[in-house]
Amino acid sequence: MKGKGTVMMALAAVLCLVLAGSVQAQAPAAKNVVIGFTASQTGKLNVEGMRQINGLNLWMERVNAAGGVKLADGSVVKFTSKFYDDESNKGRVQEFYTKLINDDKANFLVSPYSSGLTDAAAVIAQQNNRIMITAGAASDSTYKKGFTLVYQTYTPASRYLTGAVDILAKLDPKAKKIAIVHEKDKFSTDVVNDLKQYAEGKGYQIVLFEGYDAGTTDFAPFINKFPKDVDAIMGGGHFADTSTFAKQLHEKGIKPTVVALLVAPPEPKFAELGEAAVGIIGASQWEPAAKYSPEAAKAKNLEWFGPTVAEFVEAYTKKFNEEPSYHSAGGFVAGLLIEKAIAKAGSIDTEKVKAALDAMDIMTFYGHLKFDNTPAAHGLQVGHDMIYIQWQKDPKGALVKEVVWPEEAKTKDVIPMPKKK
Amino acid sequence: MQLLTSLIDGLLIGFVYGVAAVGLTLIWGVMSVINLSHGPVMALGMFSTYLLFTNLGVNPYLALIAVAVFGLVLGLVIYAVAVHRVISAPHLSSLLATFAVNMIIIGIGTAVFSTSPHNIDFSLGSIYLGPIILPAARLLAAVAAILFTVLLYLFLYFTRPGKAIRAVANNRMAAELMGIPSAQVLALSFGIGTALAAVAGGLIATFFPFTILSGGPYELKSFVICVLGGLGNPLGALLGGLLLGGLEGLIPTFMPVSWVPVLEFGLFILVLLVKPSGLLGAKT
């Protein structure tokens, strides 16, 4: 009997060793998490869409190269992507996101570029219980439809230009009159409606509030209507019309304290306006010159996560041979948010990752990120601020794009428009 | 003061509208062809000025001479290829032929230049007349527009080819019987019409950004102006241009700018109803 017992114990010991060995052998095996999205590789949004995807791919490359994300059970998660070309077409987006979820078994989703396409995709994500991080989608309305799994990386349209009012208050506390002239498309109209409300709430008088059609080239009829003592001119629309507007303001000698316009000023091509560009302020989701840093995060009592601005810009420029735009930064940060949320949740379970996203309050190279948790606007970005750039002249007289707002990102102090000589 | 500034702004641009419309009305007056390639030719005028300025450093106002020659040659080519064979056919044929030219120019232009806006980076600054500030580019454009109109007038009234054009416009058959080679005169008229369109495009390019599609709105304005002034009447077209420009300047001082096209086209319909021959009477 004794001999039999010894044999049994020896067998048990061997079994334990084998089992332990198998557990040890299984632990490093990486789980594969699929990030699904559609990319506007073709169609009218292909430039912005591709930059967003470049940013996302760069994030994926970096996180996988760094060994992935470790979960609570000790296992490691690595990421792969699955995507289709949506042709910048709203009609194709829903079909592809359904396919990504059902056929390709995507665990997490990233939105297409633009508010319109994202709005269509978000419904599918919510219906299929998948978390979607949206990039390139500034419109507020998507987050006011009762979705609980859609999270925004961009500063919403409603806060797109409101910082310009704060800049005006800083530059001239006595300023009273603001004129708003804007393109009559949905995005610009949404932005200026909220801007008007914000400015009026701060006690400013809106002396002109008028829209213009897409493709307008002659702004003299609007400019002639500005009162002589107008303190700020705000609005604009897309690149062509906004840069023409800025040029004609200069030709007409209109120099109020603040001129803040949509979309065009952050583009490097805006500098071609020469003297007409000096002093013009523009809003951008992100700029490579932004000074977000771990120190700035500490000062605001926030956790820092991910690469620094310089690291991101260097890695992106090296890989794609161009400086990253805010579209690229948006794509990267969408991935970064998924990474951080999985790391915090220690799981890839939708509910646990959702809880981590709901509690998210961090600073990255892209700025502060925090989401609205109220049922009325769940997922709306409430932490991130627009970056305001201003074209200024360096000591040699060359035009330089400086980040002037918010304080934690600025490279130079904001200046009033130089008055005509 | 705002009223005066707006009126002057409108009138200055009205001169340029006028030149474009004179080109269109000349073609109509001489050969009864509604030229739907007028807009794209204006856009080519914009790009010609742009290319001469950007690549060769030619002053945009001097470049207008080359642009006029280019427009003339282009007009002769368009006439020979697309218009000549259908000149005696019903209006629909020439309408479709010039529309085809319109599509070809836009197609090639889009492939070559894309539809991204281009801009001639040539600033002349502004002229300060007391409280009135006028962009110098608009003032020069108006002067150039007047100059080209005077040249056209001198050509039509004091040169043999000019007189031949007027004779053909008046009565083609009678002119042919008098030994005027009508085919050559028609080609020349088409050439001069497109040259004026190209020049108008070149002038617009000196102060507004443009794409290959930018000629469209000006072509539409040219039609309105021609009807206002009287189809086929060059002087009427110039005055119609001034009237339209003046309205575009004045209307926004009383109401939102978006009302401008409403009132413009309202006036267009009113003229068609009340005086279809135009304010100065059409040449038949």
Interface residues (C-beta under 8 A of the other chain):
Chain A: K184 E210 G211 Y212 D213 G215 T217 D218 A220 P221 F222 N224 K225 F239 A240 S243 T244 Q248 E251 K252 G253 E272 G274 E275 A276
Chain B: Q2 T5 S6 D9 I13 P117 N119 D121 S123 G125 S126 Y128 I133 P135 A137 F208 P209 F210 T211 S214 P217 E248 G249 I251 P252 T253 P256 V257 S258 V260
